[in-house]
Amino acid sequence: MRALIAAATGLVLAFAPVLALTAYVPRGSLALGLLLLALSLALEALARRPADPAPTATAEPEPVSA
C-alpha cells in the first residue's frame, strides 16, 4: 500500500509543472492581454484628442508704404 501511495505521489509531483501551466498560464495570459488592451485603448484615446482650436480673429495687416 505504501508503494502505491509513493508511486501516486511521484506521479503527482512529476506532473505538477504541467498542471500548473494548464491552470495558471491561461489566466495569466488573459490578464496580460486585458492589461495590454486597456493600455492601448488609453494611448489611442490620448492620441486622438482634438488639437487646440484655431484662432478665430486674425489681426489686420498693416499697410505697406514703400
N, CA, C and O atoms as a GROMACS GRO file, in nm:
protein
  264
    1MET      N    1   0.082  -0.119   0.000
    1MET     CA    2   0.000   0.000   0.000
    1MET      C    3   0.087   0.126   0.000
    1MET      O    4   0.055   0.224  -0.067
    2ARG      N    5   0.196   0.122   0.077
    2ARG     CA    6   0.285   0.237   0.080
    2ARG      C    7   0.350   0.259  -0.056
    2ARG      O    8   0.374   0.373  -0.095
    3ALA      N    9   0.379   0.153  -0.126
    3ALA     CA   10   0.440   0.166  -0.259
    3ALA      C   11   0.343   0.233  -0.355
    3ALA      O   12   0.383   0.315  -0.438
    4LEU      N   13   0.217   0.198  -0.343
    4LEU     CA   14   0.116   0.260  -0.428
    4LEU      C   15   0.102   0.408  -0.399
    4LEU      O   16   0.090   0.489  -0.491
    5ILE      N   17   0.104   0.445  -0.272
    5ILE     CA   18   0.095   0.586  -0.233
    5ILE      C   19   0.219   0.662  -0.280
    5ILE      O   20   0.210   0.775  -0.327
    6ALA      N   21   0.334   0.598  -0.267
    6ALA     CA   22   0.459   0.662  -0.311
    6ALA      C   23   0.458   0.681  -0.463
    6ALA      O   24   0.502   0.785  -0.513
    7ALA      N   25   0.408   0.582  -0.535
    7ALA     CA   26   0.403   0.594  -0.681
    7ALA      C   27   0.305   0.704  -0.722
    7ALA      O   28   0.333   0.783  -0.812
    8ALA      N   29   0.191   0.710  -0.655
    8ALA     CA   30   0.093   0.813  -0.686
    8ALA      C   31   0.149   0.951  -0.654
    8ALA      O   32   0.129   1.045  -0.730
    9THR      N   33   0.218   0.964  -0.542
    9THR     CA   34   0.279   1.091  -0.505
    9THR      C   35   0.385   1.131  -0.606
    9THR      O   36   0.396   1.248  -0.642
   10GLY      N   37   0.463   1.034  -0.651
   10GLY     CA   38   0.565   1.062  -0.752
   10GLY      C   39   0.503   1.110  -0.882
   10GLY      O   40   0.555   1.201  -0.946
   11LEU      N   41   0.392   1.049  -0.923
   11LEU     CA   42   0.324   1.092  -1.045
   11LEU      C   43   0.270   1.234  -1.031
   11LEU      O   44   0.279   1.315  -1.124
   12VAL      N   45   0.213   1.262  -0.917
   12VAL     CA   46   0.159   1.397  -0.895
   12VAL      C   47   0.271   1.500  -0.899
   12VAL      O   48   0.256   1.607  -0.959
   13LEU      N   49   0.382   1.468  -0.835
   13LEU     CA   50   0.495   1.562  -0.835
   13LEU      C   51   0.557   1.574  -0.974
   13LEU      O   52   0.606   1.680  -1.011
   14ALA      N   53   0.555   1.466  -1.050
   14ALA     CA   54   0.611   1.471  -1.185
   14ALA      C   55   0.525   1.557  -1.277
   14ALA      O   56   0.578   1.628  -1.363
   15PHE      N   57   0.394   1.552  -1.260
   15PHE     CA   58   0.305   1.628  -1.347
   15PHE      C   59   0.264   1.762  -1.288
   15PHE      O   60   0.181   1.831  -1.347
   16ALA      N   61   0.318   1.800  -1.176
   16ALA     CA   62   0.282   1.927  -1.113
   16ALA      C   63   0.314   2.046  -1.204
   16ALA      O   64   0.231   2.137  -1.214
   17PRO      N   65   0.431   2.050  -1.270
   17PRO     CA   66   0.455   2.164  -1.360
   17PRO      C   67   0.354   2.171  -1.475
   17PRO      O   68   0.312   2.279  -1.515
   18VAL      N   69   0.316   2.056  -1.528
   18VAL     CA   70   0.219   2.054  -1.637
   18VAL      C   71   0.084   2.104  -1.587
   18VAL      O   72   0.017   2.181  -1.656
   19LEU      N   73   0.045   2.061  -1.469
   19LEU     CA   74  -0.082   2.108  -1.412
   19LEU      C   75  -0.077   2.258  -1.384
   19LEU      O   76  -0.176   2.328  -1.404
   20ALA      N   77   0.037   2.306  -1.337
   20ALA     CA   78   0.050   2.449  -1.310
   20ALA      C   79   0.041   2.529  -1.439
   20ALA      O   80  -0.022   2.636  -1.442
   21LEU      N   81   0.102   2.479  -1.546
   21LEU     CA   82   0.097   2.550  -1.673
   21LEU      C   83  -0.045   2.556  -1.728
   21LEU      O   84  -0.089   2.658  -1.780
   22THR      N   85  -0.115   2.445  -1.717
   22THR     CA   86  -0.250   2.445  -1.772
   22THR      C   87  -0.349   2.520  -1.683
   22THR      O   88  -0.455   2.560  -1.729
   23ALA      N   89  -0.314   2.539  -1.557
   23ALA     CA   90  -0.406   2.607  -1.466
   23ALA      C   91  -0.380   2.758  -1.461
   23ALA      O   92  -0.475   2.837  -1.461
   24TYR      N   93  -0.254   2.798  -1.457
   24TYR     CA   94  -0.223   2.939  -1.431
   24TYR      C   95  -0.185   3.018  -1.555
   24TYR      O   96  -0.211   3.138  -1.561
   25VAL      N   97  -0.125   2.955  -1.654
   25VAL     CA   98  -0.080   3.029  -1.772
   25VAL      C   99  -0.198   3.089  -1.849
   25VAL      O  100  -0.190   3.205  -1.888
   26PRO      N  101  -0.306   3.015  -1.873
   26PRO     CA  102  -0.416   3.080  -1.946
   26PRO      C  103  -0.474   3.201  -1.873
   26PRO      O  104  -0.507   3.301  -1.936
   27ARG      N  105  -0.485   3.192  -1.743
   27ARG     CA  106  -0.538   3.307  -1.667
   27ARG      C  107  -0.441   3.424  -1.671
   27ARG      O  108  -0.482   3.539  -1.685
   28GLY      N  109  -0.314   3.393  -1.659
   28GLY     CA  110  -0.213   3.499  -1.665
   28GLY      C  111  -0.207   3.563  -1.802
   28GLY      O  112  -0.192   3.684  -1.815
   29SER      N  113  -0.219   3.481  -1.906
   29SER     CA  114  -0.220   3.534  -2.042
   29SER      C  115  -0.343   3.621  -2.065
   29SER      O  116  -0.335   3.725  -2.130
   30LEU      N  117  -0.454   3.578  -2.013
   30LEU     CA  118  -0.577   3.657  -2.026
   30LEU      C  119  -0.562   3.791  -1.954
   30LEU      O  120  -0.599   3.895  -2.008
   31ALA      N  121  -0.508   3.788  -1.834
   31ALA     CA  122  -0.489   3.912  -1.759
   31ALA      C  123  -0.391   4.005  -1.830
   31ALA      O  124  -0.414   4.126  -1.838
   32LEU      N  125  -0.283   3.949  -1.882
   32LEU     CA  126  -0.185   4.030  -1.955
   32LEU      C  127  -0.247   4.088  -2.081
   32LEU      O  128  -0.222   4.204  -2.115
   33GLY      N  129  -0.325   4.009  -2.151
   33GLY     CA  130  -0.392   4.058  -2.272
   33GLY      C  131  -0.489   4.170  -2.242
   33GLY      O  132  -0.494   4.269  -2.315
   34LEU      N  133  -0.566   4.156  -2.134
   34LEU     CA  134  -0.660   4.262  -2.097
   34LEU      C  135  -0.586   4.389  -2.055
   34LEU      O  136  -0.630   4.500  -2.085
   35LEU      N  137  -0.475   4.373  -1.984
   35LEU     CA  138  -0.396   4.488  -1.944
   35LEU      C  139  -0.339   4.561  -2.065
   35LEU      O  140  -0.343   4.684  -2.072
   36LEU      N  141  -0.286   4.486  -2.161
   36LEU     CA  142  -0.231   4.548  -2.281
   36LEU      C  143  -0.340   4.613  -2.365
   36LEU      O  144  -0.318   4.718  -2.426
   37LEU      N  145  -0.458   4.552  -2.370
   37LEU     CA  146  -0.570   4.611  -2.442
   37LEU      C  147  -0.611   4.744  -2.380
   37LEU      O  148  -0.633   4.842  -2.451
   38ALA      N  149  -0.621   4.747  -2.248
   38ALA     CA  150  -0.658   4.872  -2.180
   38ALA      C  151  -0.552   4.980  -2.202
   38ALA      O  152  -0.586   5.097  -2.223
   39LEU      N  153  -0.426   4.942  -2.198
   39LEU     CA  154  -0.319   5.039  -2.221
   39LEU      C  155  -0.325   5.093  -2.364
   39LEU      O  156  -0.310   5.213  -2.385
   40SER      N  157  -0.346   5.006  -2.461
   40SER     CA  158  -0.351   5.052  -2.599
   40SER      C  159  -0.471   5.142  -2.623
   40SER      O  160  -0.460   5.241  -2.696
   41LEU      N  161  -0.586   5.111  -2.563
   41LEU     CA  162  -0.703   5.197  -2.579
   41LEU      C  163  -0.682   5.332  -2.513
   41LEU      O  164  -0.725   5.434  -2.567
   42ALA      N  165  -0.617   5.335  -2.398
   42ALA     CA  166  -0.590   5.462  -2.332
   42ALA      C  167  -0.494   5.548  -2.414
   42ALA      O  168  -0.514   5.668  -2.427
   43LEU      N  169  -0.390   5.486  -2.470
   43LEU     CA  170  -0.296   5.561  -2.552
   43LEU      C  171  -0.363   5.610  -2.681
   43LEU      O  172  -0.336   5.721  -2.727
   44GLU      N  173  -0.449   5.528  -2.738
   44GLU     CA  174  -0.521   5.570  -2.858
   44GLU      C  175  -0.612   5.689  -2.827
   44GLU      O  176  -0.621   5.782  -2.907
   45ALA      N  177  -0.679   5.686  -2.714
   45ALA     CA  178  -0.767   5.797  -2.677
   45ALA      C  179  -0.687   5.925  -2.653
   45ALA      O  180  -0.731   6.034  -2.690
   46LEU      N  181  -0.570   5.912  -2.593
   46LEU     CA  182  -0.487   6.031  -2.572
   46LEU      C  183  -0.435   6.086  -2.704
   46LEU      O  184  -0.424   6.208  -2.720
   47ALA      N  185  -0.404   5.999  -2.797
   47ALA     CA  186  -0.350   6.046  -2.926
   47ALA      C  187  -0.458   6.110  -3.011
   47ALA      O  188  -0.426   6.193  -3.096
   48ARG      N  189  -0.584   6.076  -2.990
   48ARG     CA  190  -0.692   6.130  -3.073
   48ARG      C  191  -0.760   6.251  -3.012
   48ARG      O  192  -0.865   6.293  -3.060
   49ARG      N  193  -0.703   6.308  -2.909
   49ARG     CA  194  -0.763   6.428  -2.852
   49ARG      C  195  -0.761   6.539  -2.955
   49ARG      O  196  -0.666   6.549  -3.033
   50PRO      N  197  -0.863   6.624  -2.956
   50PRO     CA  198  -0.865   6.732  -3.056
   50PRO      C  199  -0.753   6.833  -3.029
   50PRO      O  200  -0.714   6.856  -2.914
   51ALA      N  201  -0.705   6.890  -3.136
   51ALA     CA  202  -0.598   6.990  -3.123
   51ALA      C  203  -0.658   7.120  -3.070
   51ALA      O  204  -0.780   7.136  -3.063
   52ASP      N  205  -0.571   7.212  -3.034
   52ASP     CA  206  -0.617   7.343  -2.989
   52ASP      C  207  -0.694   7.409  -3.103
   52ASP      O  208  -0.655   7.397  -3.220
   53PRO      N  209  -0.802   7.480  -3.072
   53PRO     CA  210  -0.880   7.544  -3.179
   53PRO      C  211  -0.798   7.654  -3.246
   53PRO      O  212  -0.715   7.720  -3.184
   54ALA      N  213  -0.825   7.671  -3.374
   54ALA     CA  214  -0.755   7.775  -3.449
   54ALA      C  215  -0.804   7.912  -3.402
   54ALA      O  216  -0.920   7.925  -3.360
   55PRO      N  217  -0.720   8.011  -3.409
   55PRO     CA  218  -0.766   8.145  -3.369
   55PRO      C  219  -0.877   8.192  -3.461
   55PRO      O  220  -0.871   8.172  -3.583
   56THR      N  221  -0.979   8.255  -3.402
   56THR     CA  222  -1.096   8.296  -3.481
   56THR      C  223  -1.075   8.429  -3.550
   56THR      O  224  -1.125   8.449  -3.661
   57ALA      N  225  -1.006   8.518  -3.489
   57ALA     CA  226  -0.984   8.650  -3.550
   57ALA      C  227  -0.836   8.670  -3.574
   57ALA      O  228  -0.752   8.644  -3.487
   58THR      N  229  -0.807   8.717  -3.692
   58THR     CA  230  -0.666   8.747  -3.725
   58THR      C  231  -0.651   8.900  -3.729
   58THR      O  232  -0.744   8.972  -3.766
   59ALA      N  233  -0.538   8.944  -3.692
   59ALA     CA  234  -0.513   9.088  -3.693
   59ALA      C  235  -0.501   9.136  -3.837
   59ALA      O  236  -0.445   9.068  -3.923
   60GLU      N  237  -0.554   9.258  -3.862
   60GLU     CA  238  -0.545   9.315  -3.996
   60GLU      C  239  -0.399   9.353  -4.023
   60GLU      O  240  -0.333   9.412  -3.938
   61PRO      N  241  -0.350   9.319  -4.140
   61PRO     CA  242  -0.210   9.356  -4.170
   61PRO      C  243  -0.198   9.507  -4.189
   61PRO      O  244  -0.288   9.574  -4.239
   62GLU      N  245  -0.087   9.557  -4.148
   62GLU     CA  246  -0.059   9.700  -4.164
   62GLU      C  247  -0.031   9.731  -4.310
   62GLU      O  248   0.033   9.651  -4.379
   63PRO      N  249  -0.078   9.843  -4.357
   63PRO     CA  250  -0.046   9.878  -4.497
   63PRO      C  251   0.103   9.901  -4.515
   63PRO      O  252   0.171   9.955  -4.428
   64VAL      N  253   0.151   9.858  -4.629
   64VAL     CA  254   0.294   9.871  -4.658
   64VAL      C  255   0.314   9.996  -4.744
   64VAL      O  256   0.251  10.012  -4.848
   65SER      N  257   0.402  10.082  -4.698
   65SER     CA  258   0.434  10.201  -4.777
   65SER      C  259   0.581  10.189  -4.818
   65SER      O  260   0.672  10.198  -4.735
   66ALA      N  261   0.599  10.168  -4.945
   66ALA     CA  262   0.737  10.152  -4.990
   66ALA      C  263   0.776  10.260  -5.087
   66ALA      O  264   0.890  10.261  -5.135
   0.00000   0.00000   0.00000
